[in-house]
Amino acid sequence: MLQISHLYKNYGKFQAVRDLNLHVPKGDLFGFVGPNGAGKTTTIRMVCGLMPPTEGTITIHGVDALLHPKEIKKQIGYVPDFFGVYDNLKVSEYMDFYGSMYRMTSREITAVSNDLLELVNLSDKKEVYVDTLSRGMKQRLCVARALIHNPSLLVLDEPNSGLDPRARVEMKELLQNLRSMGKTIVISSHILSELAEMCNSIGIMDHGKLVEAGNIEDVMEHVFGGNRIVVSVHGEMEPAVRMLKEHPQIKVESVGEKEIHISHAMKEEEIAQLIAQMIQNGIIVTGFYKEEGNLESLFMQLTGGQEDEN
């Protein structure tokens, strides 16, 4: 559906996006995550035709976005990270305005607008002025506007930013509903737990590069595998860390205040023997357990622990 190949965006000597390759299949709900300045928004803007890439190709349904920009824009609905609304218009007038931009007839606009406003739960707000809507309602209105020309690809940049918990739940349900209707959706978000609940595939960017992408379960398995353990230690950490680092089949991934995260190539009984040896050496091991990967730990692992601010 969406295919990106060897995409670059340079600003002088600075590379905002570097050799990005990505495939998003039809019907996926794909989530972009990455630290502030990783290149997520730049990539999204290039996909939507809002800025040209320095190098590379973007195709949607096999159509080259650079060679056929008008055709591509008909296939994309874009919701930016700011409200693209006109406060002095009523909701119905707002939808009429955008429908007319796609040269839809008045009858078409009315029919499509009614369906979309029902979809985003704003049917009772048609004659209400946009500036009286809550932030969550405005965001759902932006989604309705982005869908008015029935695009095959919906792109949203930080759709849940600034929304209260109820509005976030409503947005999540709306996006999942759209996916069930066959829409392909690409979103960027810094709310990792919500991405894990919404998306079936993800891409993690860092310093302009796509460091990992694919189905969430497949990415978790690739990064974490089944051989990660957390060892909890009471007291001084250095002896435990040193002993684990000296073991040829163990890699110390990270060290916390009371926990050591390791990956290994050992059998269960060998792990048990190792823990027993640590205790015999005077290390107070308070517990150990298999580490189950989640999107937060995946993000921290692949981006060097940088907080996602964008």
N, C-alpha and C positions, 0 to 999 in steps of 0.2 A: 504494500500500500504506500507507505512512506519510505523512501530509500535515500539515504545520504551517503555520498562517497567522497572521501579525501577532501573534506570541507575545511577551509582556512578562512580566518578573518584577521587581517593585520592592520594595526594602526602604527605606521612607521615601522620601527623594529620590534614593537610589542605585538605578540600573537595572542589575541583574545580567544581564538579557537584554533586548535592545531590538529590537522589530519583526522577529523572526526568521521567515523564510519558507523552507520546505524541503519537498522531495518526494523520498522514497526509494522507488523502484519495487520490486515484488515480486521476490525473488531476489537483490537487491543485497547486497554486503558493504560497508557504508558506514562510513567512518572519520571521527571527529571529532578535530580537532587545534586547538590554540590555546595561547597563553601561560597561565601560572598566573593564575586569576581571570577567564579569558575568558568563562566561562559554560557550559562543556561539561557539567560534572556537574550544574549546575542545570537545564539543558535536559533531560538524561537523566532526572533525577528527576521532572520534570514529565511527560515522556512516559510514564513508568511509573506515574504517579498517586500518587507519594510526596509531592508538594507541588502546590498549586494555582497556576496562573498568575494574574498580576494581570489579564491581558487576552489575548485570542487564542483560537484553537481548535486542537485536536489530534484528528485522525481516523485510525483504523486500519481498513482495509477499508471505508471510508465510514461507520464508526460513530463518533459524537462521544464522545471520551474523558471529557469533563466531564459530559455528560448521562447516560452509561451506563458508569460506572466499573467495576461488577462484570463486565459483559460484556467490557470491554476487558482487565481483568486476566487473564481466561481466555486471551486471545490473546498475552499477553506473558510471556516468561521473562526474569528479571532476575538478573544476576550483579554484585553491587556491588564496590567496590574494597577490600573487606575480606572475610575468609573467614566466610561464614555457615554454620559447621559447629558441631556439638556433639561435643566431644572424647570424652565418656563413652559415646558410641554406637558400635556397629559400623557399617560401611558399609551393610550390608543394613538395619539398623534405621533409619539415617538416611534412606534412600530410602523405607522404609515410612512413616516419620513424615510426610514431605512428601506422599507419595501419599494418605495418609488426609486431609490438609488439603483435597484436591480431591475428597474423597468417592469415591475409587476403591475398588473391592472388593479384598480380599486377593489374589484370583486375578489381577486386573488389575495390581495393584502388582507382584506377583512377575514377571509376564510382561514388563511395561514396564521394570522395574528391570534384569532380566537383559539385555534388549536394549541399554539405555542404558549399563550398566556395560561391556558388550562394546564399544560404540561408543567410549567414552572410555578403553578399555584398562585397566579395573579389575576385570575378571571374577574374577581370582584373589584379590581383596581383600575379598570380600563379608563374611567373618567376622573381618576385621581392624578394630581400633578406629581411629577417625578420627584420634586424636592421634598414632598411629604413622606416619601417611602423610607423605610428603615434601610440601613446599610445592606442587610441580607437580601431584602427585596430588590434593591437596586442591582445587586450582583446577579440575582436570578433574571432580572429584566435584561441585563447585558447578555446573558446566555441566550435568552429568547431572541434578542436582536441578532446575535451571531448565527442563529439557526434559520433566519427568515428565508434565506435562499436555498435551504436544504443542502448544505455542504456535506461532503463525505468525511471530511476531517475537521474536528473541532480542537482548537488550540487555546489553552488558558494559561496565563502567567499569574501565578500566586492567587488562585481564585478564592482561597479562604482567608487571605490576609485581612486582619482587622475585624473579622466576623465573630460574633458571640457564639458560644457553644451550640445553641439551638440552630442558628443560621448555618453553622458548619455541618451539622448533621443533615440539614435540608439540602445543602449543596452536594454532600456526598451521595445522598439518595438520588438526587437529580442526575448526577453523572453516571451512577450505576444504571439508572433507568435508561439513559441515552445509549449506554453501551449495549444493553439488552435489546435495544431497537436497531442495533447494527452499526452505530456510529463508531468511528475510530477517534480516540481522544488522546491528546498529548497535554499533560499539565506539568508545570513546575511548582514546587512547593517546598517550604522549609519545615512543614509539620510532618515529620517522618512517620509518626504513628498512624496518621490519617492516610498517608500514601500507602502504607502497608495494608490498610483495610480496603482502600479503593482500587488500587492498581493490581493488574496481573503481571505487568512487566515494568522494569525500571532501567534507568541509565544514570550512572554516577559520574559526574564530571569533577575534575580537579585541575587547576592551572591550565584551563583551555582544552584538556584532553578527556576523552571518554575512557575512563579506566575500567569500567565494567558495565555490561548491558545484557538484558535478556529477561526471560521469565524469572520471577522472584525466587521461586523454589530452586531453579537451576543455578541461579547466581549464588544463592546461599550455599548450595552443595559444592559449587566450584571453589568458593572462597574459604568456607569453613570445613568442608568435608565432614567426616564423622569422627575425626580424631582430635578434638579440642577439649581440654580439661581445665577447670579452674581449681587451683589448690589454695585453701584458706590456711593462713599461718598466724599464730599468736606470737607476739614478741618481735625480735629482730628478724628482718627479712633477708639481709645479705647472705647468711649461710645457706638458706633455702634456695635463693636465686643462683648462687654459685654452684651448688650441687646439681641443680637442674640443668644449668648451662653446660656443665662438664659431661653430661650424658650424651652419647653420640646419636641417640634416636629421639632427642627432644629439642625443640626450639622454643625459647621463651619469647612469647609474642608481646606481652606487656606486663608491667608490675604496678599494682595498686598499693593502697595503704596497708591492706591486710590480705590481698589476693594476688596470685600469680597465674596469668593466663598462658597456657602452653599448648603447642601442637605436638603430636608424637606419631611414631610408627611402631607402636608396641601392642601386644595382646593385653587383654584385661588383667590376666594373672601377673603379667610383668609390671603393669602399673601398680597393682596391689603390693608387689614386692618392693617396688621403688618407694612407695609411701612408708612401708615398714622400715626400710633402710633410713629414711629421713628421720623417723621417730627414734630409731636406735642411735642416730647421730646427735640426738638432743634437740632436734627441731620439733616444735610443738605444732603439729598439724591438726587443726580443728575440723577439717572436712575437705572433701574433694568431690566434684561432680562434673558430669559431661556438660559442656557449654552448648546451649541451643542458640543458634544464630537468630538475630532479628535485624530489622532494618537499621536500627540505631547502632548496633555493634558493627554491622556491615559498613555503614557510613564512616564510623570512627576508624575502622581498620583500613579502609581504602583511601581516606583523605588525610591520614596522619593526625586524626583527632581534632581537626578544625571544626569549629561550630559553624553550622549552616545559617547564615544571616540573610541570605537572599533567596 
